[in-house]
Amino acid sequence: MQSMSFWQLEVEIGKMARAMMTRNSEIGKDLISHFRSQFTTEAIAHLMIVSLERLIWFDKDSVFWSIEHLIPTDVMQEIKSFTTIFCYKQLIGKGFTLGKDFSIDANSNLLLNVQARKAIFRR
């Protein structure tokens, strides 16, 4: 797997965001297939998150479409894994207790009590 410069990464993120905006699954899947030949699943997941973040500023509906129709299951699982870890760190940093205020179920879904939910979704 090759590494990318900052500018190359910016180009690939732009391509992915534009592919998502087309809502054409063939274009998006071809681009993801190209990424698979160059990057790990983890790297693709990171690239997808940044692409989604860029897209949310311009076309929120395409974000939902991309999550439902474009992002492969293994990439989505990777995204879910590190976003869950990020939430864990945020909650622990705010004084919440694992197993008491929040936990994870057998399907890797984050379970939050009311206070933890407010802490995560409040800015």
Jmol script that loads the backbone (N, CA, C; Angstrom):
load data "model"
ATOM      1  N   MET A   1       0.840  -1.182   0.000  1.00  0.00           N
ATOM      2  CA  MET A   1       0.000   0.000   0.000  1.00  0.00           C
ATOM      3  C   MET A   1       0.885   1.245   0.000  1.00  0.00           C
ATOM      4  N   GLN A   2       0.579   2.136  -0.890  1.00  0.00           N
ATOM      5  CA  GLN A   2       1.380   3.355  -0.979  1.00  0.00           C
ATOM      6  C   GLN A   2       0.860   4.412  -0.029  1.00  0.00           C
ATOM      7  N   SER A   3       1.727   5.334   0.328  1.00  0.00           N
ATOM      8  CA  SER A   3       1.283   6.456   1.139  1.00  0.00           C
ATOM      9  C   SER A   3       1.003   7.634   0.219  1.00  0.00           C
ATOM     10  N   MET A   4       0.222   8.582   0.730  1.00  0.00           N
ATOM     11  CA  MET A   4      -0.173   9.734  -0.083  1.00  0.00           C
ATOM     12  C   MET A   4       0.310  11.007   0.547  1.00  0.00           C
ATOM     13  N   SER A   5       0.580  11.971  -0.290  1.00  0.00           N
ATOM     14  CA  SER A   5       0.888  13.300   0.210  1.00  0.00           C
ATOM     15  C   SER A   5      -0.422  13.983   0.596  1.00  0.00           C
ATOM     16  N   PHE A   6      -0.286  15.071   1.298  1.00  0.00           N
ATOM     17  CA  PHE A   6      -1.462  15.849   1.692  1.00  0.00           C
ATOM     18  C   PHE A   6      -2.292  16.225   0.472  1.00  0.00           C
ATOM     19  N   TRP A   7      -1.641  16.675  -0.579  1.00  0.00           N
ATOM     20  CA  TRP A   7      -2.364  17.135  -1.772  1.00  0.00           C
ATOM     21  C   TRP A   7      -3.039  15.988  -2.493  1.00  0.00           C
ATOM     22  N   GLN A   8      -2.373  14.829  -2.547  1.00  0.00           N
ATOM     23  CA  GLN A   8      -2.993  13.662  -3.168  1.00  0.00           C
ATOM     24  C   GLN A   8      -4.231  13.238  -2.379  1.00  0.00           C
ATOM     25  N   LEU A   9      -4.127  13.295  -1.059  1.00  0.00           N
ATOM     26  CA  LEU A   9      -5.257  12.953  -0.218  1.00  0.00           C
ATOM     27  C   LEU A   9      -6.418  13.911  -0.457  1.00  0.00           C
ATOM     28  N   GLU A  10      -6.118  15.192  -0.554  1.00  0.00           N
ATOM     29  CA  GLU A  10      -7.162  16.190  -0.834  1.00  0.00           C
ATOM     30  C   GLU A  10      -7.868  15.902  -2.158  1.00  0.00           C
ATOM     31  N   VAL A  11      -7.097  15.506  -3.171  1.00  0.00           N
ATOM     32  CA  VAL A  11      -7.676  15.185  -4.478  1.00  0.00           C
ATOM     33  C   VAL A  11      -8.620  13.983  -4.357  1.00  0.00           C
ATOM     34  N   GLU A  12      -8.178  12.933  -3.655  1.00  0.00           N
ATOM     35  CA  GLU A  12      -9.003  11.730  -3.507  1.00  0.00           C
ATOM     36  C   GLU A  12     -10.270  12.014  -2.699  1.00  0.00           C
ATOM     37  N   ILE A  13     -10.161  12.830  -1.669  1.00  0.00           N
ATOM     38  CA  ILE A  13     -11.342  13.203  -0.874  1.00  0.00           C
ATOM     39  C   ILE A  13     -12.322  13.978  -1.747  1.00  0.00           C
ATOM     40  N   GLY A  14     -11.808  14.893  -2.542  1.00  0.00           N
ATOM     41  CA  GLY A  14     -12.666  15.649  -3.454  1.00  0.00           C
ATOM     42  C   GLY A  14     -13.372  14.750  -4.447  1.00  0.00           C
ATOM     43  N   LYS A  15     -12.658  13.771  -4.993  1.00  0.00           N
ATOM     44  CA  LYS A  15     -13.270  12.824  -5.927  1.00  0.00           C
ATOM     45  C   LYS A  15     -14.399  12.057  -5.250  1.00  0.00           C
ATOM     46  N   MET A  16     -14.125  11.599  -4.030  1.00  0.00           N
ATOM     47  CA  MET A  16     -15.134  10.807  -3.315  1.00  0.00           C
ATOM     48  C   MET A  16     -16.359  11.650  -2.989  1.00  0.00           C
ATOM     49  N   ALA A  17     -16.137  12.868  -2.532  1.00  0.00           N
ATOM     50  CA  ALA A  17     -17.264  13.751  -2.204  1.00  0.00           C
ATOM     51  C   ALA A  17     -18.106  14.027  -3.451  1.00  0.00           C
ATOM     52  N   ARG A  18     -17.454  14.274  -4.583  1.00  0.00           N
ATOM     53  CA  ARG A  18     -18.206  14.512  -5.824  1.00  0.00           C
ATOM     54  C   ARG A  18     -18.944  13.259  -6.268  1.00  0.00           C
ATOM     55  N   ALA A  19     -18.324  12.101  -6.100  1.00  0.00           N
ATOM     56  CA  ALA A  19     -18.996  10.845  -6.446  1.00  0.00           C
ATOM     57  C   ALA A  19     -20.239  10.645  -5.575  1.00  0.00           C
ATOM     58  N   MET A  20     -20.122  10.978  -4.307  1.00  0.00           N
ATOM     59  CA  MET A  20     -21.271  10.863  -3.406  1.00  0.00           C
ATOM     60  C   MET A  20     -22.398  11.811  -3.824  1.00  0.00           C
ATOM     61  N   MET A  21     -22.015  13.006  -4.261  1.00  0.00           N
ATOM     62  CA  MET A  21     -23.030  13.990  -4.671  1.00  0.00           C
ATOM     63  C   MET A  21     -23.794  13.548  -5.917  1.00  0.00           C
ATOM     64  N   THR A  22     -23.177  12.730  -6.763  1.00  0.00           N
ATOM     65  CA  THR A  22     -23.874  12.266  -7.966  1.00  0.00           C
ATOM     66  C   THR A  22     -24.963  11.262  -7.615  1.00  0.00           C
ATOM     67  N   ARG A  23     -24.810  10.623  -6.470  1.00  0.00           N
ATOM     68  CA  ARG A  23     -25.709   9.545  -6.040  1.00  0.00           C
ATOM     69  C   ARG A  23     -25.778   8.444  -7.089  1.00  0.00           C
ATOM     70  N   ASN A  24     -24.651   8.228  -7.726  1.00  0.00           N
ATOM     71  CA  ASN A  24     -24.524   7.173  -8.722  1.00  0.00           C
ATOM     72  C   ASN A  24     -23.645   6.098  -8.106  1.00  0.00           C
ATOM     73  N   SER A  25     -24.248   4.992  -7.742  1.00  0.00           N
ATOM     74  CA  SER A  25     -23.499   3.957  -7.021  1.00  0.00           C
ATOM     75  C   SER A  25     -22.386   3.351  -7.869  1.00  0.00           C
ATOM     76  N   GLU A  26     -22.532   3.311  -9.187  1.00  0.00           N
ATOM     77  CA  GLU A  26     -21.461   2.775 -10.035  1.00  0.00           C
ATOM     78  C   GLU A  26     -20.194   3.607  -9.932  1.00  0.00           C
ATOM     79  N   ILE A  27     -20.347   4.922  -9.996  1.00  0.00           N
ATOM     80  CA  ILE A  27     -19.184   5.815  -9.891  1.00  0.00           C
ATOM     81  C   ILE A  27     -18.528   5.641  -8.523  1.00  0.00           C
ATOM     82  N   GLY A  28     -19.327   5.678  -7.469  1.00  0.00           N
ATOM     83  CA  GLY A  28     -18.797   5.540  -6.115  1.00  0.00           C
ATOM     84  C   GLY A  28     -18.128   4.203  -5.884  1.00  0.00           C
ATOM     85  N   LYS A  29     -18.744   3.130  -6.351  1.00  0.00           N
ATOM     86  CA  LYS A  29     -18.177   1.796  -6.136  1.00  0.00           C
ATOM     87  C   LYS A  29     -16.895   1.604  -6.936  1.00  0.00           C
ATOM     88  N   ASP A  30     -16.830   2.181  -8.133  1.00  0.00           N
ATOM     89  CA  ASP A  30     -15.582   2.115  -8.913  1.00  0.00           C
ATOM     90  C   ASP A  30     -14.455   2.847  -8.192  1.00  0.00           C
ATOM     91  N   LEU A  31     -14.765   3.996  -7.622  1.00  0.00           N
ATOM     92  CA  LEU A  31     -13.759   4.758  -6.898  1.00  0.00           C
ATOM     93  C   LEU A  31     -13.307   4.012  -5.646  1.00  0.00           C
ATOM     94  N   ILE A  32     -14.242   3.422  -4.931  1.00  0.00           N
ATOM     95  CA  ILE A  32     -13.894   2.635  -3.741  1.00  0.00           C
ATOM     96  C   ILE A  32     -13.037   1.430  -4.146  1.00  0.00           C
ATOM     97  N   SER A  33     -13.366   0.794  -5.262  1.00  0.00           N
ATOM     98  CA  SER A  33     -12.569  -0.327  -5.762  1.00  0.00           C
ATOM     99  C   SER A  33     -11.141   0.131  -6.061  1.00  0.00           C
ATOM    100  N   HIS A  34     -11.007   1.301  -6.655  1.00  0.00           N
ATOM    101  CA  HIS A  34      -9.682   1.868  -6.907  1.00  0.00           C
ATOM    102  C   HIS A  34      -8.945   2.097  -5.587  1.00  0.00           C
ATOM    103  N   PHE A  35      -9.640   2.630  -4.566  1.00  0.00           N
ATOM    104  CA  PHE A  35      -9.020   2.846  -3.257  1.00  0.00           C
ATOM    105  C   PHE A  35      -8.554   1.534  -2.648  1.00  0.00           C
ATOM    106  N   ARG A  36      -9.341   0.472  -2.826  1.00  0.00           N
ATOM    107  CA  ARG A  36      -8.980  -0.829  -2.241  1.00  0.00           C
ATOM    108  C   ARG A  36      -7.661  -1.347  -2.794  1.00  0.00           C
ATOM    109  N   SER A  37      -7.350  -0.974  -4.031  1.00  0.00           N
ATOM    110  CA  SER A  37      -6.085  -1.430  -4.620  1.00  0.00           C
ATOM    111  C   SER A  37      -4.892  -0.664  -4.056  1.00  0.00           C
ATOM    112  N   GLN A  38      -5.156   0.444  -3.358  1.00  0.00           N
ATOM    113  CA  GLN A  38      -4.073   1.276  -2.861  1.00  0.00           C
ATOM    114  C   GLN A  38      -3.993   1.389  -1.342  1.00  0.00           C
ATOM    115  N   PHE A  39      -5.113   1.200  -0.646  1.00  0.00           N
ATOM    116  CA  PHE A  39      -5.169   1.514   0.780  1.00  0.00           C
ATOM    117  C   PHE A  39      -5.805   0.395   1.590  1.00  0.00           C
ATOM    118  N   THR A  40      -5.553   0.439   2.894  1.00  0.00           N
ATOM    119  CA  THR A  40      -6.194  -0.490   3.825  1.00  0.00           C
ATOM    120  C   THR A  40      -7.645  -0.083   4.034  1.00  0.00           C
ATOM    121  N   THR A  41      -8.428  -0.989   4.576  1.00  0.00           N
ATOM    122  CA  THR A  41      -9.827  -0.686   4.893  1.00  0.00           C
ATOM    123  C   THR A  41      -9.908   0.471   5.880  1.00  0.00           C
ATOM    124  N   GLU A  42      -9.002   0.495   6.840  1.00  0.00           N
ATOM    125  CA  GLU A  42      -8.985   1.582   7.819  1.00  0.00           C
ATOM    126  C   GLU A  42      -8.741   2.929   7.135  1.00  0.00           C
ATOM    127  N   ALA A  43      -7.801   2.975   6.213  1.00  0.00           N
ATOM    128  CA  ALA A  43      -7.512   4.222   5.499  1.00  0.00           C
ATOM    129  C   ALA A  43      -8.704   4.656   4.651  1.00  0.00           C
ATOM    130  N   ILE A  44      -9.367   3.695   4.025  1.00  0.00           N
ATOM    131  CA  ILE A  44     -10.561   4.021   3.230  1.00  0.00           C
ATOM    132  C   ILE A  44     -11.652   4.566   4.132  1.00  0.00           C
ATOM    133  N   ALA A  45     -11.814   3.989   5.312  1.00  0.00           N
ATOM    134  CA  ALA A  45     -12.827   4.472   6.258  1.00  0.00           C
ATOM    135  C   ALA A  45     -12.551   5.912   6.652  1.00  0.00           C
ATOM    136  N   HIS A  46     -11.292   6.226   6.921  1.00  0.00           N
ATOM    137  CA  HIS A  46     -10.931   7.607   7.266  1.00  0.00           C
ATOM    138  C   HIS A  46     -11.221   8.549   6.104  1.00  0.00           C
ATOM    139  N   LEU A  47     -10.871   8.118   4.909  1.00  0.00           N
ATOM    140  CA  LEU A  47     -11.123   8.923   3.716  1.00  0.00           C
ATOM    141  C   LEU A  47     -12.626   9.163   3.538  1.00  0.00           C
ATOM    142  N   MET A  48     -13.427   8.135   3.790  1.00  0.00           N
ATOM    143  CA  MET A  48     -14.884   8.261   3.652  1.00  0.00           C
ATOM    144  C   MET A  48     -15.450   9.240   4.681  1.00  0.00           C
ATOM    145  N   ILE A  49     -14.954   9.184   5.902  1.00  0.00           N
ATOM    146  CA  ILE A  49     -15.441  10.096   6.937  1.00  0.00           C
ATOM    147  C   ILE A  49     -15.161  11.545   6.555  1.00  0.00           C
ATOM    148  N   VAL A  50     -13.959  11.818   6.093  1.00  0.00           N
ATOM    149  CA  VAL A  50     -13.628  13.187   5.702  1.00  0.00           C
ATOM    150  C   VAL A  50     -14.471  13.603   4.501  1.00  0.00           C
ATOM    151  N   SER A  51     -14.687  12.699   3.569  1.00  0.00           N
ATOM    152  CA  SER A  51     -15.532  13.002   2.406  1.00  0.00           C
ATOM    153  C   SER A  51     -16.963  13.312   2.842  1.00  0.00           C
ATOM    154  N   LEU A  52     -17.488  12.525   3.766  1.00  0.00           N
ATOM    155  CA  LEU A  52     -18.840  12.776   4.283  1.00  0.00           C
ATOM    156  C   LEU A  52     -18.908  14.122   4.999  1.00  0.00           C
ATOM    157  N   GLU A  53     -17.850  14.435   5.761  1.00  0.00           N
ATOM    158  CA  GLU A  53     -17.814  15.714   6.475  1.00  0.00           C
ATOM    159  C   GLU A  53     -17.823  16.884   5.490  1.00  0.00           C
ATOM    160  N   ARG A  54     -17.095  16.756   4.418  1.00  0.00           N
ATOM    161  CA  ARG A  54     -17.084  17.809   3.398  1.00  0.00           C
ATOM    162  C   ARG A  54     -18.450  17.934   2.731  1.00  0.00           C
ATOM    163  N   LEU A  55     -19.049  16.792   2.466  1.00  0.00           N
ATOM    164  CA  LEU A  55     -20.327  16.758   1.768  1.00  0.00           C
ATOM    165  C   LEU A  55     -21.466  17.336   2.603  1.00  0.00           C
ATOM    166  N   ILE A  56     -21.404  17.160   3.901  1.00  0.00           N
ATOM    167  CA  ILE A  56     -22.497  17.606   4.764  1.00  0.00           C
ATOM    168  C   ILE A  56     -22.717  19.115   4.667  1.00  0.00           C
ATOM    169  N   TRP A  57     -21.670  19.850   4.294  1.00  0.00           N
ATOM    170  CA  TRP A  57     -21.797  21.300   4.145  1.00  0.00           C
ATOM    171  C   TRP A  57     -22.631  21.676   2.920  1.00  0.00           C
ATOM    172  N   PHE A  58     -22.646  20.803   1.914  1.00  0.00           N
ATOM    173  CA  PHE A  58     -23.280  21.142   0.640  1.00  0.00           C
ATOM    174  C   PHE A  58     -24.561  20.370   0.347  1.00  0.00           C
ATOM    175  N   ASP A  59     -24.610  19.123   0.778  1.00  0.00           N
ATOM    176  CA  ASP A  59     -25.714  18.259   0.362  1.00  0.00           C
ATOM    177  C   ASP A  59     -25.963  17.166   1.403  1.00  0.00           C
ATOM    178  N   LYS A  60     -26.711  17.509   2.430  1.00  0.00           N
ATOM    179  CA  LYS A  60     -26.966  16.564   3.528  1.00  0.00           C
ATOM    180  C   LYS A  60     -27.661  15.290   3.045  1.00  0.00           C
ATOM    181  N   ASP A  61     -28.547  15.423   2.073  1.00  0.00           N
ATOM    182  CA  ASP A  61     -29.254  14.240   1.576  1.00  0.00           C
ATOM    183  C   ASP A  61     -28.295  13.230   0.942  1.00  0.00           C
ATOM    184  N   SER A  62     -27.251  13.723   0.291  1.00  0.00           N
ATOM    185  CA  SER A  62     -26.261  12.820  -0.299  1.00  0.00           C
ATOM    186  C   SER A  62     -25.468  12.087   0.773  1.00  0.00           C
ATOM    187  N   VAL A  63     -25.313  12.687   1.934  1.00  0.00           N
ATOM    188  CA  VAL A  63     -24.646  12.002   3.049  1.00  0.00           C
ATOM    189  C   VAL A  63     -25.462  10.783   3.440  1.00  0.00           C
ATOM    190  N   PHE A  64     -26.766  10.965   3.629  1.00  0.00           N
ATOM    191  CA  PHE A  64     -27.631   9.841   4.009  1.00  0.00           C
ATOM    192  C   PHE A  64     -27.668   8.785   2.907  1.00  0.00           C
ATOM    193  N   TRP A  65     -27.744   9.235   1.652  1.00  0.00           N
ATOM    194  CA  TRP A  65     -27.751   8.294   0.529  1.00  0.00           C
ATOM    195  C   TRP A  65     -26.468   7.479   0.525  1.00  0.00           C
ATOM    196  N   SER A  66     -25.325   8.139   0.707  1.00  0.00           N
ATOM    197  CA  SER A  66     -24.025   7.460   0.678  1.00  0.00           C
ATOM    198  C   SER A  66     -23.911   6.424   1.789  1.00  0.00           C
ATOM    199  N   ILE A  67     -24.381   6.769   2.965  1.00  0.00           N
ATOM    200  CA  ILE A  67     -24.335   5.826   4.085  1.00  0.00           C
ATOM    201  C   ILE A  67     -25.201   4.603   3.791  1.00  0.00           C
ATOM    202  N   GLU A  68     -26.355   4.819   3.200  1.00  0.00           N
ATOM    203  CA  GLU A  68     -27.275   3.707   2.915  1.00  0.00           C
ATOM    204  C   GLU A  68     -26.877   2.872   1.706  1.00  0.00           C
ATOM    205  N   HIS A  69     -26.347   3.506   0.654  1.00  0.00           N
ATOM    206  CA  HIS A  69     -26.188   2.820  -0.629  1.00  0.00           C
ATOM    207  C   HIS A  69     -24.758   2.650  -1.124  1.00  0.00           C
ATOM    208  N   LEU A  70     -23.814   3.359  -0.558  1.00  0.00           N
ATOM    209  CA  LEU A  70     -22.492   3.376  -1.170  1.00  0.00           C
ATOM    210  C   LEU A  70     -21.388   2.760  -0.322  1.00  0.00           C
ATOM    211  N   ILE A  71     -21.355   3.069   0.928  1.00  0.00           N
ATOM    212  CA  ILE A  71     -20.234   2.642   1.774  1.00  0.00           C
ATOM    213  C   ILE A  71     -20.340   1.137   2.027  1.00  0.00           C
ATOM    214  N   PRO A  72     -19.291   0.387   1.650  1.00  0.00           N
ATOM    215  CA  PRO A  72     -19.313  -1.066   1.849  1.00  0.00           C
ATOM    216  C   PRO A  72     -19.377  -1.438   3.336  1.00  0.00           C
ATOM    217  N   THR A  73     -19.901  -2.609   3.599  1.00  0.00           N
ATOM    218  CA  THR A  73     -20.103  -3.073   4.966  1.00  0.00           C
ATOM    219  C   THR A  73     -18.809  -3.080   5.779  1.00  0.00           C
ATOM    220  N   ASP A  74     -17.710  -3.568   5.202  1.00  0.00           N
ATOM    221  CA  ASP A  74     -16.463  -3.628   5.966  1.00  0.00           C
ATOM    222  C   ASP A  74     -15.931  -2.236   6.297  1.00  0.00           C
ATOM    223  N   VAL A  75     -16.115  -1.301   5.384  1.00  0.00           N
ATOM    224  CA  VAL A  75     -15.683   0.077   5.630  1.00  0.00           C
ATOM    225  C   VAL A  75     -16.578   0.712   6.691  1.00  0.00           C
ATOM    226  N   MET A  76     -17.885   0.466   6.591  1.00  0.00           N
ATOM    227  CA  MET A  76     -18.817   1.013   7.585  1.00  0.00           C
ATOM    228  C   MET A  76     -18.521   0.436   8.970  1.00  0.00           C
ATOM    229  N   GLN A  77     -18.166  -0.832   9.031  1.00  0.00           N
ATOM    230  CA  GLN A  77     -17.818  -1.442  10.321  1.00  0.00           C
ATOM    231  C   GLN A  77     -16.577  -0.778  10.913  1.00  0.00           C
ATOM    232  N   GLU A  78     -15.616  -0.469  10.063  1.00  0.00           N
ATOM    233  CA  GLU A  78     -14.398   0.220  10.518  1.00  0.00           C
ATOM    234  C   GLU A  78     -14.736   1.621  11.026  1.00  0.00           C
ATOM    235  N   ILE A  79     -15.606   2.321  10.315  1.00  0.00           N
ATOM    236  CA  ILE A  79     -16.050   3.655  10.737  1.00  0.00           C
ATOM    237  C   ILE A  79     -16.742   3.556  12.092  1.00  0.00           C
ATOM    238  N   LYS A  80     -17.614   2.586  12.212  1.00  0.00           N
ATOM    239  CA  LYS A  80     -18.345   2.385  13.464  1.00  0.00           C
ATOM    240  C   LYS A  80     -17.388   2.084  14.615  1.00  0.00           C
ATOM    241  N   SER A  81     -16.370   1.295  14.330  1.00  0.00           N
ATOM    242  CA  SER A  81     -15.399   0.921  15.362  1.00  0.00           C
ATOM    243  C   SER A  81     -14.668   2.132  15.912  1.00  0.00           C
ATOM    244  N   PHE A  82     -14.112   2.974  15.042  1.00  0.00           N
ATOM    245  CA  PHE A  82     -13.361   4.082  15.613  1.00  0.00           C
ATOM    246  C   PHE A  82     -14.224   5.243  16.058  1.00  0.00           C
ATOM    247  N   THR A  83     -15.450   5.351  15.581  1.00  0.00           N
ATOM    248  CA  THR A  83     -16.335   6.378  16.143  1.00  0.00           C
ATOM    249  C   THR A  83     -16.815   5.951  17.533  1.00  0.00           C
ATOM    250  N   THR A  84     -16.986   4.660  17.734  1.00  0.00           N
ATOM    251  CA  THR A  84     -17.358   4.163  19.063  1.00  0.00           C
ATOM    252  C   THR A  84     -16.239   4.432  20.058  1.00  0.00           C
ATOM    253  N   ILE A  85     -15.010   4.164  19.653  1.00  0.00           N
ATOM    254  CA  ILE A  85     -13.855   4.432  20.522  1.00  0.00           C
ATOM    255  C   ILE A  85     -13.763   5.927  20.834  1.00  0.00           C
ATOM    256  N   PHE A  86     -13.990   6.771  19.828  1.00  0.00           N
ATOM    257  CA  PHE A  86     -13.977   8.216  20.030  1.00  0.00           C
ATOM    258  C   PHE A  86     -15.041   8.616  21.057  1.00  0.00           C
ATOM    259  N   CYS A  87     -16.253   8.060  20.928  1.00  0.00           N
ATOM    260  CA  CYS A  87     -17.317   8.366  21.895  1.00  0.00           C
ATOM    261  C   CYS A  87     -16.929   7.902  23.294  1.00  0.00           C
ATOM    262  N   TYR A  88     -16.343   6.700  23.400  1.00  0.00           N
ATOM    263  CA  TYR A  88     -15.878   6.203  24.695  1.00  0.00           C
ATOM    264  C   TYR A  88     -14.925   7.196  25.342  1.00  0.00           C
ATOM    265  N   LYS A  89     -13.935   7.638  24.573  1.00  0.00           N
ATOM    266  CA  LYS A  89     -12.946   8.567  25.114  1.00  0.00           C
ATOM    267  C   LYS A  89     -13.591   9.876  25.548  1.00  0.00           C
ATOM    268  N   GLN A  90     -14.528  10.368  24.763  1.00  0.00           N
ATOM    269  CA  GLN A  90     -15.221  11.605  25.111  1.00  0.00           C
ATOM    270  C   GLN A  90     -16.012  11.434  26.408  1.00  0.00           C
ATOM    271  N   LEU A  91     -16.713  10.326  26.531  1.00  0.00           N
ATOM    272  CA  LEU A  91     -17.519  10.085  27.730  1.00  0.00           C
ATOM    273  C   LEU A  91     -16.649   9.914  28.974  1.00  0.00           C
ATOM    274  N   ILE A  92     -15.589   9.146  28.867  1.00  0.00           N
ATOM    275  CA  ILE A  92     -14.689   8.954  30.006  1.00  0.00           C
ATOM    276  C   ILE A  92     -14.064  10.287  30.399  1.00  0.00           C
ATOM    277  N   GLY A  93     -13.689  11.079  29.407  1.00  0.00           N
ATOM    278  CA  GLY A  93     -13.116  12.400  29.670  1.00  0.00           C
ATOM    279  C   GLY A  93     -14.085  13.338  30.373  1.00  0.00           C
ATOM    280  N   LYS A  94     -15.376  13.092  30.190  1.00  0.00           N
ATOM    281  CA  LYS A  94     -16.401  13.925  30.839  1.00  0.00           C
ATOM    282  C   LYS A  94     -16.870  13.326  32.164  1.00  0.00           C
ATOM    283  N   GLY A  95     -16.195  12.257  32.601  1.00  0.00           N
ATOM    284  CA  GLY A  95     -16.488  11.695  33.917  1.00  0.00           C
ATOM    285  C   GLY A  95     -17.520  10.582  33.942  1.00  0.00           C
ATOM    286  N   PHE A  96     -17.947  10.089  32.808  1.00  0.00           N
ATOM    287  CA  PHE A  96     -18.913   8.998  32.771  1.00  0.00           C
ATOM    288  C   PHE A  96     -18.194   7.665  32.974  1.00  0.00           C
ATOM    289  N   THR A  97     -18.928   6.658  33.463  1.00  0.00           N
ATOM    290  CA  THR A  97     -18.348   5.364  33.802  1.00  0.00           C
ATOM    291  C   THR A  97     -18.848   4.281  32.848  1.00  0.00           C
ATOM    292  N   LEU A  98     -17.894   3.550  32.256  1.00  0.00           N
ATOM    293  CA  LEU A  98     -18.214   2.425  31.396  1.00  0.00           C
ATOM    294  C   LEU A  98     -18.931   1.362  32.211  1.00  0.00           C
ATOM    295  N   GLY A  99     -20.026   0.834  31.687  1.00  0.00           N
ATOM    296  CA  GLY A  99     -20.804  -0.184  32.385  1.00  0.00           C
ATOM    297  C   GLY A  99     -21.902   0.397  33.245  1.00  0.00           C
ATOM    298  N   LYS A 100     -21.783   1.653  33.590  1.00  0.00           N
ATOM    299  CA  LYS A 100     -22.804   2.320  34.395  1.00  0.00           C
ATOM    300  C   LYS A 100     -23.556   3.341  33.534  1.00  0.00           C
ATOM    301  N   ASP A 101     -22.814   4.254  32.926  1.00  0.00           N
ATOM    302  CA  ASP A 101     -23.421   5.326  32.134  1.00  0.00           C
ATOM    303  C   ASP A 101     -23.499   4.986  30.645  1.00  0.00           C
ATOM    304  N   PHE A 102     -22.610   4.111  30.202  1.00  0.00           N
ATOM    305  CA  PHE A 102     -22.620   3.707  28.804  1.00  0.00           C
ATOM    306  C   PHE A 102     -21.987   2.335  28.659  1.00  0.00           C
ATOM    307  N   SER A 103     -22.362   1.641  27.582  1.00  0.00           N
ATOM    308  CA  SER A 103     -21.793   0.325  27.294  1.00  0.00           C
ATOM    309  C   SER A 103     -22.022   0.023  25.813  1.00  0.00           C
ATOM    310  N   ILE A 104     -21.710  -1.185  25.437  1.00  0.00           N
ATOM    311  CA  ILE A 104     -21.885  -1.616  24.052  1.00  0.00           C
ATOM    312  C   ILE A 104     -22.616  -2.952  24.073  1.00  0.00           C
ATOM    313  N   ASP A 105     -23.539  -3.148  23.120  1.00  0.00           N
ATOM    314  CA  ASP A 105     -24.279  -4.407  23.087  1.00  0.00           C
ATOM    315  C   ASP A 105     -23.590  -5.422  22.175  1.00  0.00           C
ATOM    316  N   ALA A 106     -24.189  -6.589  22.012  1.00  0.00           N
ATOM    317  CA  ALA A 106     -23.595  -7.676  21.225  1.00  0.00           C
ATOM    318  C   ALA A 106     -23.428  -7.314  19.747  1.00  0.00           C
ATOM    319  N   ASN A 107     -24.190  -6.333  19.274  1.00  0.00           N
ATOM    320  CA  ASN A 107     -24.096  -5.901  17.878  1.00  0.00           C
ATOM    321  C   ASN A 107     -23.197  -4.678  17.702  1.00  0.00           C
ATOM    322  N   SER A 108     -22.414  -4.374  18.724  1.00  0.00           N
ATOM    323  CA  SER A 108     -21.496  -3.223  18.721  1.00  0.00           C
ATOM    324  C   SER A 108     -22.214  -1.883  18.677  1.00  0.00           C
ATOM    325  N   ASN A 109     -23.438  -1.845  19.170  1.00  0.00           N
ATOM    326  CA  ASN A 109     -24.166  -0.590  19.270  1.00  0.00           C
ATOM    327  C   ASN A 109     -23.860   0.059  20.607  1.00  0.00           C
ATOM    328  N   LEU A 110     -23.608   1.358  20.571  1.00  0.00           N
ATOM    329  CA  LEU A 110     -23.305   2.104  21.779  1.00  0.00           C
ATOM    330  C   LEU A 110     -24.601   2.356  22.547  1.00  0.00           C
ATOM    331  N   LEU A 111     -24.628   1.987  23.798  1.00  0.00           N
ATOM    332  CA  LEU A 111     -25.785   2.185  24.663  1.00  0.00           C
ATOM    333  C   LEU A 111     -25.453   3.296  25.649  1.00  0.00           C
ATOM    334  N   LEU A 112     -26.319   4.299  25.721  1.00  0.00           N
ATOM    335  CA  LEU A 112     -26.061   5.465  26.561  1.00  0.00           C
ATOM    336  C   LEU A 112     -27.240   5.729  27.484  1.00  0.00           C
ATOM    337  N   ASN A 113     -26.955   6.111  28.736  1.00  0.00           N
ATOM    338  CA  ASN A 113     -28.049   6.582  29.582  1.00  0.00           C
ATOM    339  C   ASN A 113     -28.374   8.017  29.154  1.00  0.00           C
ATOM    340  N   VAL A 114     -29.396   8.608  29.744  1.00  0.00           N
ATOM    341  CA  VAL A 114     -29.872   9.928  29.321  1.00  0.00           C
ATOM    342  C   VAL A 114     -28.774  10.986  29.433  1.00  0.00           C
ATOM    343  N   GLN A 115     -28.048  10.988  30.537  1.00  0.00           N
ATOM    344  CA  GLN A 115     -27.007  11.996  30.734  1.00  0.00           C
ATOM    345  C   GLN A 115     -25.860  11.838  29.720  1.00  0.00           C
ATOM    346  N   ALA A 116     -25.461  10.594  29.467  1.00  0.00           N
ATOM    347  CA  ALA A 116     -24.386  10.346  28.502  1.00  0.00           C
ATOM    348  C   ALA A 116     -24.831  10.734  27.095  1.00  0.00           C
ATOM    349  N   ARG A 117     -26.071  10.432  26.762  1.00  0.00           N
ATOM    350  CA  ARG A 117     -26.613  10.802  25.440  1.00  0.00           C
ATOM    351  C   ARG A 117     -26.586  12.316  25.254  1.00  0.00           C
ATOM    352  N   LYS A 118     -26.973  13.047  26.278  1.00  0.00           N
ATOM    353  CA  LYS A 118     -26.946  14.505  26.210  1.00  0.00           C
ATOM    354  C   LYS A 118     -25.515  15.019  26.047  1.00  0.00           C
ATOM    355  N   ALA A 119     -24.576  14.382  26.743  1.00  0.00           N
ATOM    356  CA  ALA A 119     -23.172  14.805  26.665  1.00  0.00           C
ATOM    357  C   ALA A 119     -22.586  14.584  25.274  1.00  0.00           C
ATOM    358  N   ILE A 120     -22.977  13.509  24.607  1.00  0.00           N
ATOM    359  CA  ILE A 120     -22.450  13.199  23.286  1.00  0.00           C
ATOM    360  C   ILE A 120     -23.080  14.110  22.220  1.00  0.00           C
ATOM    361  N   PHE A 121     -24.378  14.331  22.313  1.00  0.00           N
ATOM    362  CA  PHE A 121     -25.075  15.043  21.245  1.00  0.00           C
ATOM    363  C   PHE A 121     -25.228  16.536  21.476  1.00  0.00           C
ATOM    364  N   ARG A 122     -24.730  17.023  22.585  1.00  0.00           N
ATOM    365  CA  ARG A 122     -24.740  18.445  22.867  1.00  0.00           C
ATOM    366  C   ARG A 122     -23.385  19.014  22.525  1.00  0.00           C
ATOM    367  N   ARG A 123     -23.353  20.204  22.011  1.00  0.00           N
ATOM    368  CA  ARG A 123     -22.064  20.830  21.659  1.00  0.00           C
ATOM    369  C   ARG A 123     -21.592  21.688  22.772  1.00  0.00           C
TER     370      ARG A 123
END
end "model"
wireframe off; spacefill off
backbone 0.3
color backbone group
